[in-house]
Amino acid sequence: MYSNKKNKSAGFTLVELMIVVAIVGIISMLAYPSYQGFIKSSNRSAAQADLMSLAAAMERHKAASYSYKKAAVSGADTGSPANFHKHSPSAEPYANRKYDLLISQATGSTYLIEAKPSSSSAQAGDGSLFFYSDGRRAWDKDNSGAISGAEYCWTC
């Protein structure tokens, strides 16, 4: 009862493992940019929500003082808000900020607030988000420093 069949060991060959590693590498290479785009979009959405909350804080300030003026730190008309978080996402510590929240303009009856990408985050260069007291929304998508007609939209 002696058999002439050779014992074949079970397992993978080096070539098979190299093919699997190459396939995983290609999939990772294609997926990573999409993942980064998703992260930037999520951070931008958090900044939009924080801008809306800051807008509500500006309305509370006006209800109490009959003006949007002096809503910034130290009673200034512009700068970091005194009545809301100074960063976004506001639920996270300041060290993890992606955007800085600012009051860009405040008069007796109008305001302009901004979420400016933090230079120390992955959002740097993504362009500022703006919210106007009349309800207009803008995103400086091309990061040019000027808002054109097509940029008066947060999702465009």
C-alpha positions as MATLAB code, in Angstrom:
seq = 'MYSNKKNKSAGFTLVELMIVVAIVGIISMLAYPSYQGFIKSSNRSAAQADLMSLAAAMERHKAASYSYKKAAVSGADTGSPANFHKHSPSAEPYANRKYDLLISQATGSTYLIEAKPSSSSAQAGDGSLFFYSDGRRAWDKDNSGAISGAEYCWTC';
ca = [
       0.000    0.000    0.000;
       2.629    2.342   -0.882;
       1.439    5.239   -3.049;
       3.502    7.022   -5.672;
       1.562   10.250   -5.239;
       3.702   13.145   -4.039;
       2.611   14.913   -0.899;
       1.470   18.378   -1.917;
       1.635   20.996    0.857;
      -1.351   23.284    1.274;
      -0.818   27.044    1.206;
      -0.212   29.995   -1.055;
       2.730   30.554   -3.306;
       4.751   33.715   -3.212;
       3.391   34.718   -6.632;
      -0.206   34.406   -5.415;
       0.557   36.539   -2.366;
       2.263   39.193   -4.525;
      -0.788   39.348   -6.796;
      -3.089   39.872   -3.780;
      -0.811   42.604   -2.393;
      -0.784   44.337   -5.803;
      -4.592   44.224   -6.053;
      -5.009   45.610   -2.525;
      -2.509   48.367   -3.349;
      -4.387   49.384   -6.491;
      -7.737   49.450   -4.667;
      -6.218   51.545   -1.866;
      -4.686   53.946   -4.367;
      -8.090   54.511   -5.973;
     -10.065   54.745   -2.712;
      -7.818   57.112   -0.726;
      -8.566   60.323   -2.720;
     -12.297   59.644   -2.422;
     -11.910   59.167    1.308;
     -10.025   62.473    1.637;
     -12.742   64.255   -0.364;
     -15.386   62.789    1.933;
     -13.498   64.010    5.028;
     -13.210   67.553    3.611;
     -16.894   67.574    2.712;
     -17.842   66.385    6.202;
     -15.724   69.100    7.838;
     -17.294   71.709    5.548;
     -20.784   70.501    6.536;
     -19.873   70.848   10.222;
     -18.674   74.409    9.560;
     -21.950   75.208    7.775;
     -23.921   73.955   10.783;
     -21.728   75.986   13.129;
     -22.247   79.098   10.979;
     -26.007   78.626   11.260;
     -25.659   78.334   15.041;
     -23.521   81.479   15.088;
     -26.216   83.226   13.021;
     -28.761   82.269   15.693;
     -26.409   83.683   18.342;
     -26.176   86.905   16.319;
     -29.972   87.121   16.284;
     -30.063   86.648   20.066;
     -27.467   89.406   20.394;
     -29.609   91.734   18.289;
     -32.722   90.888   20.316;
     -30.869   91.875   23.487;
     -29.045   94.979   22.199;
     -31.151   96.060   19.171;
     -28.018   95.902   17.000;
     -25.548   93.413   15.571;
     -22.689   95.685   16.637;
     -20.344   94.748   19.470;
     -20.974   90.996   19.109;
     -17.265   90.219   18.793;
     -14.734   89.723   21.572;
     -14.117   92.831   23.724;
     -17.200   94.550   22.296;
     -15.700   94.915   18.822;
     -17.798   94.860   15.659;
     -15.545   92.340   13.867;
     -13.341   89.433   14.877;
     -13.980   86.305   16.926;
     -17.532   86.049   18.249;
     -18.055   86.734   21.958;
     -21.346   84.848   22.127;
     -20.369   81.593   20.358;
     -17.441   79.230   19.791;
     -14.490   80.648   17.897;
     -13.868   77.460   15.904;
     -15.513   74.622   14.023;
     -16.276   71.830   14.688;
     -17.508   73.482   17.860;
     -18.048   70.132   19.581;
     -14.308   69.403   19.481;
     -11.389   71.067   21.303;
      -9.832   74.181   19.790;
      -6.663   72.221   18.919;
      -8.731   70.041   16.533;
     -10.311   72.973   14.708;
     -10.794   72.860   10.958;
     -12.277   76.369   10.590;
     -12.036   79.646   12.496;
     -15.382   81.415   12.943;
     -15.336   85.180   12.477;
     -17.683   88.129   12.381;
     -16.489   89.848    9.193;
     -18.948   92.748    9.296;
     -21.549   93.952   11.772;
     -23.697   97.048   11.541;
     -26.878   97.983   13.305;
     -29.044   95.976   10.925;
     -26.772   93.585    8.978;
     -23.918   91.175    9.533;
     -21.584   88.886    7.613;
     -20.081   85.880    9.359;
     -17.364   83.616    8.004;
     -15.870   80.176    8.545;
     -12.268   80.485    7.423;
     -10.262   77.254    6.947;
      -7.547   76.863    9.562;
      -4.073   76.924    8.053;
      -3.051   74.083   10.379;
      -5.722   71.670    9.138;
      -6.400   69.593    6.048;
      -9.108   72.144    5.133;
      -6.479   74.806    4.333;
      -7.067   76.061    0.810;
     -10.676   74.830    0.736;
     -12.114   78.349    0.635;
     -14.093   80.290    3.218;
     -17.800   79.851    3.897;
     -19.968   82.945    4.398;
     -23.430   83.585    5.810;
     -25.146   86.950    5.351;
     -27.828   88.364    7.633;
     -30.295   88.354    4.705;
     -29.926   84.557    4.392;
     -27.485   84.379    1.483;
     -24.826   81.718    1.681;
     -21.524   81.677   -0.162;
     -18.504   79.421   -0.517;
     -15.306   80.799   -2.017;
     -14.796   77.450   -3.748;
     -11.844   78.554   -5.876;
     -10.239   80.284   -2.847;
      -9.782   83.488   -4.853;
     -10.822   85.857   -2.077;
     -13.770   87.115   -4.130;
     -17.275   85.672   -4.394;
     -18.633   85.272   -7.908;
     -22.266   84.610   -8.841;
     -21.934   80.819   -8.942;
     -20.344   80.746   -5.485;
     -23.465   82.038   -3.713;
     -24.239   78.463   -2.802;
     -22.818   76.079   -0.189;
     -23.379   72.913   -2.173;
     -22.507   73.985   -5.723;
];
